[in-house]
């Protein structure tokens, strides 16, 4: 089976692991990943990335000339994509830029024009209802009409596309798995000492952007009511709310319990997660976030949850978006924006060490069974085989 995947996501080599594993499951599987030659993500990574070709056995990454360097729906490819398609002749074409992607429409059209007879698939994260206007409505209609398989990053995304008329096969699974070699339980005594964390201290952790929709101010409010307990809060990330966080903590009299660490490389994040007694993801749905084709945001998956679970750190999450589906019965869930409910969840773990141990093991088992790159690769291959019959 020959599989071609197109997405800006795989410019980052670490993100390719699931697709590399695909080629190791069966010897006859070849995966070619198409990435834009130049991409500028924006935000904290606001620099132009120049993609480089590389290969590992039956897996390879091929940079292709592109139009639009920072907008997912507008990303399209130059004529060199035609040469690649003729040479590779894939059985599966998967574009991971959403249902309204012009690049997906482009590859659907080239698949038909070149007579490749490949199955067309796409991946999407988008999990809030939306209404399209022309020409976006026409593009999505064209894409869905010619789709043989949908891979949705969350249950809401699948449900929304069903409402938009998609009736074909689908699979709900995240775009990226967790690297269980990188994210695993490991003592961090030196790092703890560096941060002023004493052995046995209860560490409440947060990893993510310091922005309103991540619910970090709800976490600070919850912590303000737990001053009778012994704990510290480790905040790992960066963002516009940094000064507000420190101000709110000072007003609540808990500023000396806050440890704020910025700009940590991804391969060092496991060290910090392994300092935590629990990780909290208090995301909150927001309609202040706007894109070219839609308005609003709610948690699409919460990848840090499975990273913490892989480190045997029990998790607490809000009920925003996909979080409850990721955690299920392996952690604690509270209504988004409800600081009292979050405070109650934290109190449970502070008072019940045995509950922490139980949830840590349940979370670890769930990740190993469902969310490693190996598990996701096997699930994706099963889906490809299903739509190829």
VENUR-V114698 format. One record per pair of residues at least 12 apart in sequence whose C-alpha atoms are under 10 Angstrom apart, sorted by the first residue. I is the first residue (numbers start at 1). GAP is how many residues later the second one is. Records with the same first field share a line. If there is no record, write none. Layout:
BEGIN
I=GAP  GAP
END
This chain:
BEGIN
1=22  25  26  27  28  29  30  89  90  91  380  383  384  387
2=21  26  27  28  29  30  56  86  87  88  89  90  91  116
3=16  19  20  26  27  28  29  30  56  85  86  87  88  89  90  91  115  116  381
4=26  27  28  29  30  56  57  80  81  84  85  86  87  88  89  90  91  114
5=14  26  27  28  29  30  56  85  87  88  89  90  91  116  117
6=26  27  28  29  30  55  56  57  58  71  87  88  89  90  91  97  98  101  116
7=26  27  28  29  65  68  87  88  89  90  91  96  97  116
8=25  26  27  28  29  30  31  32  33  43  55  61  62  63  64  67  87  88  89
9=25  26  27  30  32  63  87  88  166  167
10=23  24  25  26  41  51  86
11=22  23  24  25  26  27  28  38  39  40  41  42  50  51  52
12=23  37  39
13=41  48
14=162  165  252  253
15=160  161  162  163  164  358
16=17  43  44  45  160  161  357
17=159  160  161  162  355  356  357  360
18=157  158  159  160  161  354  355  356  357  358  359  360  362
19=12  13  14  40  41  157  354  355  357  358  361  362
20=12  13  35  36  37  38  39  40  353  354  357
21=38  352  353  354  355  356  357
22=36  37  351  352  354  355  356  357  358  359
23=33  34  35  36  354  358
24=33  34  35  350  353
25=349  352  353  356
26=355
27=31
28=30
29=29  30  352
30=27  28  29  30  58  60  61
31=26  27  28  29  30  57  59  61
32=23  26  27  28  29  30  52  56  58  61
33=20  22  26  27  28  29  30  31  60  61  62
34=19  26  27  28  29  30  31  43  47  50  61
35=16  17  18  26  27  28  29  30  31  42
36=13  14  15  16  26  27  28  29  30  31  32  33  39  40  41  42
37=12  13  14  15  16  25  26  27  28  29  30  32  40
38=12  13  14  25  26  27  28  29  30  31  32
39=12  27  28  29  30  31  32  36
40=28  29  30  31
41=28  29  30  31
42=27  28  29
43=196
44=165  194  195  219
46=24
48=21  22
49=20
50=13
51=12  13
52=12
62=19  22
63=14  17  18
64=12  13  14  15  16  17  20
65=12  13  14  15  16
66=12  13  14  15  37
67=36
71=26  30  220  221
72=24  25  26  28  29  30  31  220
73=23  24  25  26  27  28  29  30  31  63  219  220
74=23  26  27  28  29  30  218
75=22  26  27  28  29  31
76=25  26  27  28  29  30  31
77=25  26  29  30
81=26  29
82=25  28  29  32
85=22  25  26  29  31
86=24  25  28  29  30
88=28
89=22  25  26  27  28  29
90=21  26  27  28  29
91=25  26  27  28  29  293  297
92=19  24  25  26  27  28  29  56  57  292  293  295  296
93=14  15  18  23  24  25  26  27  28  29  55  56
94=13  14  24  25  26  27  28  29  53  54  55  56  57
95=12  13  25  26  27  28  29  56
96=25  26  27  28  29  55  56  79
97=25  26  27  28
98=24  25  26  27  28  42  45  52  53  54
99=22  23  24  25  26  27  37  40  41  42  43  44  45  48  51  62
100=24  32  35  36  37  38  39  40  41  42  43  44  193
101=21  23  35  38  39  42
102=34  37  38  41
104=16  17  18  35  36  38  39  43
105=15  34  35  37  38  39  41
106=37
107=13  36
108=12  13  34  35  38  39
109=33  34  37
112=34
118=30  270
119=27  28  29  30  265  268  269
120=23  24  26  27  28  29  30  267
121=22  23  25  26  27  28  29  30  48  49  263  266
122=21  22  25  26  27  28  29  30  48
123=26  27  28  29  30  34  47  48  49  50  51  52
124=26  27  28  29  30  33  34  37  48  50  51  176
125=26  27  28  29  30  31  32  33  48  49  50  174  175  176
126=26  27  28  30  31  32  34  35  168  170  171  172  173  174
127=25  26  27  28  29  30  31  32  33  34  169  170  171  172  173  174  194  195
128=28  29  31  32  157  159  166  167  168  169  170  171  172  193
129=27  28  30  31  32  34  35  165  166  167
130=30  34  163  164  165  166
131=33  162  163
132=32  161  162
133=160
136=157
137=27
140=21  24
141=23  24  25
143=23
144=17  20  21  22  23  24
145=20  21  22  23
146=20  22
147=19  20  21  22
148=18  19  20  21  22  236  239  240
149=17  18  19  20  21  22  234  235  237  238  239
150=16  17  18  19  20  21  22  233
151=18  19  20  21  22  23  24  229  232
152=18  19  20  21  22  23
153=18  19  20  21  22  23  147  148  169
154=17  18  19  20  21  145  146  147  167  168  169  171  172
155=16  17  18  145  146  166  167  170
156=16  144  165  166
157=15  143  164  165
158=12  13  14
168=219
169=214  217  218
170=213  217
171=208  209  211  212  213
172=207  208
173=128  197  198  203  206  207
174=126  127  128  129  152  197  202
175=126  128  198  201
176=127  195  196  197  200  201
177=126  129  130  190  193  194  195  196  197  198  199  200
178=125  126  127  128  129  130  131  132  189  190  192  193  194  195  196  197  198
179=127  128  131  189  192  193  194  195
180=126  127  130  131  187  188  191  192  193  194
181=129  191
182=84  85  86  87  88  89  125  128  129
183=84  85  86  87  88  90  91  123  124  125  126  127  128  129
184=86  87  89  90  123  124  125  126  127  128  129  180
185=85  86  88  89  90  123  124  125  126  127  128  179
186=84  85  87  88  89  125  126
187=84  87  88
188=82  83  84  85  86  87
189=82  86
191=80  81  83  84
192=79  80  82  83
195=39  64  65  66
196=36  63
197=34  35  37  62  78
198=34
199=76
200=31  77
201=29  30  31  74  75  76
202=27  28  29  30  31  73  74  75  76  147  148
203=27  28  29  30  31  54  55  56  70  71  72  73  74  75  76  147
204=15  19  27  28  29  30  31  54  69  71  72  73  74  75  76  111  142  146
205=14  27  28  29  30  31  54  67  68  69  70  71  72  73  74  75  76  103  108  110  111
206=13  27  28  29  30  31  54  66  67  70  72  73  74  75  76  98
207=27  28  29  30  31  54  62  65  66  72  73  74  97  98  101
208=27  28  29  30  31  73  75  94  96
209=26  27  28  29  30  31  32  33  53
210=25  26  27  28  29  30  31  32  33  34  35
211=27  28  29  30  31  72
212=27  28  29  71  72  73  74  76
213=69  70  71  72  73  74  75  76  83  84  85  86  107  124
214=67  68  69  70  71  72  84  85  104  106  122  123
215=65  66  67  68  69  70  103  121  122  123  124
216=19  25  26  29  64  65  66  67  68  121
217=24  27  28  31  32  65  120  122
218=64  65  66  118  119  120  121  122  124  125
219=14  26  61  62  63  64  118  119  120  121  123  124  127
220=13  25  26  28  29  32  34  38  119  123
221=24  27  28  31  117  118  119  121  122
222=116  117  118  119  120  121  122  123  124  125
223=26  29  31  34  116  117  119  120  123  124
224=24  25  26  27  28  29  30  31  115  119
225=27  29  114  115  118  119  122
226=28  117  118  120  121  124
227=25  26  27  30
229=118  121  122
230=27  120
231=26  27  46  119
232=22  23  24  25  26  27  44  45
233=21  22  23  24  25  26  27  43  44  45  46
234=23  24  25  26  27  38  39  41  42  45
235=23  24  25  26  27  37  44
236=23  24  25  26  27  28  33  36  37
237=23  24  25  26  27
238=22  23  24  25  26
239=23
242=18  20
245=13  15
246=12  14
269=35  38  39
270=37  38  40  41
271=40
272=36
273=31  34  35  36  37  38  39  40
274=34  36  37  38  39
275=36  38
276=32  35  36  37  38  39
277=35  36  37  38  72  73  76  79  80  83
278=30  31  34  35  36  37  38  53  68  71  72  78  81  82
279=25  26  28  29  30  34  35  36  37  38  52
280=24  25  28  34  35  36  37  38  52  53  62  65  66
281=18  21  23  24  34  35  36  37  38  39  42  52  55
282=17  34  35  36  37  38  41  51  52  53  54  55  56  57  60
283=14  15  16  19  34  35  36  37  38  40  52  53  54
284=13  14  15  34  35  36  37  51  52  53  54
285=12  13  14  34  35  36  51  52
286=12  13  34
297=23  24
298=21  22  23  24  25
299=19  20  21  22  23  24
300=20  21  22  23
301=19  20  21  22  23  24  25
302=15  18  19  20  21  22  24  25
303=20  23  68
305=12  18  21  22  26  58  62
306=20  21  57  58  60  61  62  64  65  66
307=57  60  64  65
308=52  55  56  59
309=18  21  22  50  51  52  53  54  55  56  57  58  59
310=50  51  53  54  55  56  57  58  61  62
311=49  50  52  53  56
312=44  45  46  47  48  49  50  51  52  53  55
313=18  43  44  46  47  48  50  51
314=13  16  17  18  35  41  42  43  44  45  46  47  48  49  50
315=12  15  16  17  18  31  34  41  44  45  48
316=14  15  16  17  18  26  29  30  33
317=14  15  16  17  18  19  25  28
318=14  15  16  17  18  19  20  23  24
319=13  14  15  16  17  18
320=13  14  15  16  17
321=15
326=37  40  41  44  45
327=35  36  39  40
328=35  38
329=30  33  34  37
330=28  29  30  31  32  33  34  35  36
331=14  24  25  27  28  29  31  32
332=13  14  16  17  27
333=12
END
